[in-house]
Each structure stands twice: as structure tokens, then as C-alpha cells.
């Protein structure tokens, strides 16, 4: 328990120690159930320090007058007497009736008053902006009302004599469940009830199998605060979805009875929902968004057979490459599994032991599911699931064997993603408009209301849903202006200025005098057309391009391209352009590895198919020329950001999910006052490491470059950190930010002002502009910073881009630290402005440009280069 905010209570602690009647020598001390601060996990047991003292403290404090706990807590007025310890060291409590009408008094359990709110959040005066035009919005949230006479009450259950088996504990407790309402959640130690029992200590007797008596003691601990009920409420909604016969994939629930079928490709799309209950600034809300899951109507067995027919000699190698890591579903029980291995040594005739008897898979499926397996020689799929042993913290592997004939693949595979026509057909089902989302929300509520079992689950815990979406208010930021070399233009309603880029001189231009063009003999016509357009159609935005040095190669093998690069790149070469006949990842990786790490020079790889449409060649070549200018160190446009001497940084991390190799963290930092030039550095980390261990070295290098460019160090640093989930926020605050502070202090000999902002794109929140009886996407620049923001975070949502199809997704920003004490309006407006500075798109993107640059660099290094890039390219956007 921390002293922060509770000094008066802790000063009292020493004084009341002597008044405690109970001796501290007893071995059978009352255990706190452990549902303290942080995420509540049902079934997880923890201890809180000073357990016995804190258990007794409310009783002692209640005899004193006008003592409050923490900031504005309830006054303690209800006594609970504690007697001395008996000879065996067991604590006996004098039961005292607790009046339900005074239930607010019970909140006094001191082990629950430890808030996890950071000092930064507590020090804030305001977290809401005021600038912009107010707009009325609808969002995909449903309000949850709770019965004031009910709640979540925590009890500790003890058995005398002690019972080790969790199943027996549940069995004995269930014998008396009707006496305390029947509705409960019990993990073997801690009991959660929606009602407050009459006595603080309730005792029941059960009979063991040998006839002996077993005493069950149910000891009241506390009433849970709202934030500690969140996990339980989410479990309840999982139960509700189960009663509605939805199938769970990860955290999402899907309806198998309403599939949308794509017959030509033997695919089906299951509609579903992703739900999450949380405590928000506007109270207890349920976020409910539409989701979809793609399933293949072909079995894994059919896929294996196709692989066998294509290459019988390498069937095992190719099968593992194609299937390992895939998520499958078994239709006989609608459960999902991940393929961890394929066992070609076993078959459905292989045996296993179940409940003491030996059985083969063929007979097992016949007896339990009435399924006759057709091919008795097919291999088995191996799925390894983690499970915790009963009454043990150890986790063991549970190996499951599945029959390919009964398993179906789910999700988007690489072959599906590469089929653009098929992806467009799938998008007709998965791209949902605002109106469709609101209708789906109404349908979700109706389904629950029409299910007596679902209503019962909610009513038993005193919960009810408001029969409508939540209406909120946001703000529309004013229109921004884009600045070119000699002109500025307004971005308009959709924040799109693409038509102005090709007609205005660029902000900073690097003429291309000495460049290398490599292509195959077959692509000579395409290459000639490309050179012509480069020299003729780039003058409109001020870029001068001279004829290149052309190298024609005889074939498109990887080593041919690499040798051509090594033999023809000189010190004078500004940039290399490679035109490739086909798109191949290994060839692309070899070219990038050579140009980014071995012989540092900016490079541009073009698929010849891109240049074969003569009607579109002009605009395509202009976009390539703009990219090339950026890779040489040039800038295309800027936006007015009225900061002086502030460096803005972006951080992102790339994980290779298929190879499970090292992670790559990329750090991008601004170098000038127009925020048009950037310094980029990547570090390679150990496997699956999200928190940046190399963040310090990146920041130090960026500060040195900033000082080199501006002759002084920045006064403040604003860091936008991408790729951090809710579960890592505390680690980020307690680990990453102190690293940054320490590295700055060592280098600058003073503490720099750090503003640290988390950027989250993978969220389920959606909000829509309300127009009479319909809903539409909000305009770019729409901010929401109340009602649906977190109760204990400084956060806001921003829609920065316009979309032509489906629903726009807002981006979630969480301010973890702000030493400079910028107003919320400044941080919100800055975040929006930065979305205009990504030079690959003449408009806004979903996240700040510095984050997108970091993402592009991390992806290139992690996917293709797989080594640290040359420092010679650090001040160029070579990864665009």
C-alpha cells in the first residue's frame, strides 16, 4: 500500500498497532483474496503486504471520529469487532449484521483503496480541449446500468478441515448455493456474489464421503469498486454470447448460422461482434463493434492432397510451410485451434489413453460424434495448448491431435490476399457503412433482450442495457493549409490536396544528375517510356532529371541484379532504379540489402507491370519521382507547426510473426523547424521484445544530429510511440520514459522536457456524424475527448482521414507524460497536423507521419534487409 494520498491513514497505522487484540504469531492468518490494483483475474491468488494489520484496520478506525481514507473516501462508521485468537491460532470473528442500506460504508476495505493512477494523471488540471466546432455524434457504445442494491461482493471461503481439491471445494459449496442466491463465481478460494450476505461471517456444514463433517466459512472481505469488476463483467458477456450460440475466435464472437458464402472460391464469411466492457469517463459502457471471420469450405485434408499432387517428393516440407501457424475450426464442436505441427508418423488408427482406457481416433470419433473417418492413413495435426495444473502455478503443455479431414482453415491466407479480385468480393461483406454498424448494434441489443437466458445473466448481477447507442459530442478542428515552396493551399473538407502537388514547386528539391537504371532486355520499351516521362513530366513541380546511366541485364536472376549494382554504383551515383519483370520478395530483399547496408545509396524498385499502362503512366511516374526526391533528402510540402526548438519523434516495432525472428525497432526524429526533414535509425532486438532496449542509443544519436543541424539541442522532445497495447502502458511509463530521461541527462547534463504519447490504431471504437435519420463518417479533424475516453487516462480519439468505402476508424492517443504541460488543444491539433506530413500520400493518414515513417523503416529492415542500415542514409527517407 502506497503512502501517496493516504498519509493520514498511514500515520494512524503505528498508533493502532498496540490496540489490536490478535497476536501476530498465529499461522492461520486471514488471507486477502488478492484482488488488489491492476487487472482483476478471477482465480488468480495474490497476497497484499501487512495483510492481517490491514484486515483489522477498518475495525479500529471505526471507533475513531472523522477519519477518512485517501481523497474523499467515505467516512468509516460501521464497527466490526475482532476477538482474540484461540489456542490453535485460527481467527474467530464475531458476526455482526450489516445493513444493506449502509452498503456504501463497506467500501472501506483498505486493501482496495490502492489506485494505480499515475502521479502525472493526478496532477492534471484538464484533459479536454475546447477549440473547434462542436458536433453531435453517435458511437458504437451501449450504456450499462447497475442496480444500486446489487454489486460485486467479495468473500473468502475456508474449509475446516482444509480441502486441497478445487473440484471438491466447488462441490461442497454448491450444496448450499441456494442459501445465498445461487448466482456466484468461485475459483476455489475467492467467492464473488451479486448480493451482500446478512452476516460478515456465514457458516455452513457439509458431509464428506466418509461421513465426517466439513465446516465452510464464508468471510466477507469487501465490495468491489467499479474498476475491479470490469473483468467479471466481460466474463458475463462472454457467457451471454455463448447462450446466443456464437463461436469464439480469440476475443471475438461469430455467428455460424448466418454465413455469407462465396461459392466459386469455396469460402464463407461469418458475421460477428467484438465486445468489451470498461469504465469510461461517462460511466460503465459496453463497446460493441462488427467483426467478420473468413472460413474455407475446403478441409485441411483437401489442402494436403493438393500439396501432395503438386510435389509428392516434398509433401511434408511444403505442407508444414503452408499450414503451420494457421487457425483451424472443427465443425463438430465449433472450437478453434492453431496448427503447431503435422505428424506424418501417426494416423486415425493411432491410439491414445482416455479415462484409463486405450482408444484409437477412428473409434473415438465414431462413438462420441458419430463421425466415420474416411481416410485411415492421413497424418494428424498437432495443436499445443497451455494449461495450468490444478492448485499449482505451473503451466504445462496439452498436446491435441486433430484429424485433417474434420478441420477447416480460417482467416486470410497469403494466396487469398494476393488475389485482388477475390479481396474485393470479400470486402463487399466486410466493409460496413456507418448505417449498417448502427443497425448491427441494435440487432445485438435485440438478440440479448429476446434471450431469457441472457437477460437472466444480466439481471442476476444487477445489470441492464440501455436500448440505444450512446450519443456523444465531439469537436471539428478548423481546416489546415499546406505550404509549398511559393504557395499555400487549403486542404478542403476531405483533407486531400493531391491535385495541387503536381502543379506547385516542391519545398526542397534535389535535381537528379547522376542516376543508374537497371532493367532486363525484355523491359527496354518500358524503361525508355519511364525515362521520357521522368524528364518531361517532373518540371511542373520543379524537379530536373537528367538522362540516367542504363544497364541492361540478360536475365532477372537475383545474382544478376546484385552483380550489376556492385559493378556500376559509384561515389557519384545519387540513386538507383531497378525495373523488375515480376514481383519477388527475395529479389527485392537482395536489392535493398545491397543498397541499404552494403553499398549505401538510395534505391527505387519498380515492377514493370506498373509502367505498362500508358494512359496512367504520367501520374504513376510523377509519384515515383516524388518518392525519389524524398529518398535523396528533399521535402515535398510542410504544414504550419508553431513550435520553437522542439524535436518530434516517432517509434514503432516490427515483429516477424511467421519466422519468429528478431524484432526491429525504428526511431524517427525531426531535424528542422518545418518538420520536413527526418533522421531515422533502426535497432534489432531479441525475439518478441516490444519494449525498446535500444531506445536510448537512438535518442542520443537523434539529439546529436539535431544539434549538428541547428547548432543547439532541443528544449523539448515529443515522442509518439506506436505499437503499445493497454497491457503495456504501465511498463512503458515506468521503463521506457525513465530510459529516455536518463539518456538525455547524461548527454545534456540537464533534464529535457519529454512529452510521451501512445498511438493506438487497432481499436474497436467507432463514431459517426448524425444526419437526420442516417449516419455518415465524421469529417477529418473530428476529436472526441470525453464520455468514451478512459476514466483514469489522459486520452482522446481523432479521425484524421476520409474514406470512400466502409466506416472510418479513429486513432486513440494516450498522453503518458507531458513535462512541457501543453494544453490538450495543442497536443490534439499537433497530432492532426502531423498526419499531413507523410510524403507517400497527398492527404492525411491515420497516424502521425513520424510513426508511419518508423513503421515503414522497421518493416523494411525486419522483412527484407535484416541488418542495420548504413548511417549514410540516416537523414534520407530511403524506406519510402
Secondary structure, DSSP 8 states (H G I E B T S, - for coil): ---TT-HHHHHHHHHHHTT--S-TT-SS--------SS---TT-----SSHHHHHHHHHHHTTSSS---TTT---------B----TTS---B---B--GGGGGGGGG-GGG------HHHHH-S------SEEEEEEEEEEEEEE-TT---EEEEEEEES----HHHHHHHHHTTGGGGTS--EE-SSEEEESS--SBSEEEEEEE-TTS-EEEEEEEEEEE--GGGTHHHHHHHHHHHHHHTTEEEETTEEEEEEEEEEEGGGTEEEEEEEEEEEEEETTEEEEEEEEEEEEEEEEEHHHHHHHHHHH-GGGHHHHHHHHHTT-EEEETTTTEEEE--EEETT--TT-EEEETTEEEEHHHHHHHHH----S-TT--EEEEEEEEE-TT-S-EEEEEEEEEGGGEEEES--HHHHT-HHHHHHHHHHH---HHHHHHHHHHHHHHHHT-HHHHHHHHHTTEEEEEEEEEEEEEE----EEE-SS-EEE-TTTTB-HHHHTTS--SB---B-SEEEEEEGGGHHHHHHHHHHHHHSSGGGT--B---EEEEES---HHHHHHHHHHH--TT--EEEEEESS--HHHHHHHHHIIIIIS--EEEEEEGGGG--TTTHHHHHHHHHHHHHHHTT-B--EE----SSEEEEEEEEE--TTT--EEEEEEEEE-STTS--EEEEEEEEEET--S-TTHHHHHHHHHHHHHHHHSS--SEEEEEEES--GGGHHHIIIIIHHHHHHHHHHHHSS--EEEEEEEE-S----EEEEETTEEEE--TTEEE-SSSSBTTS-EEEEE----SSS----EEEEEEEETT---HHHHHHHHHHHTT--TTSSB--SS-HHHHHHHHHHHHIIIII-S---GGGTTS-TT-
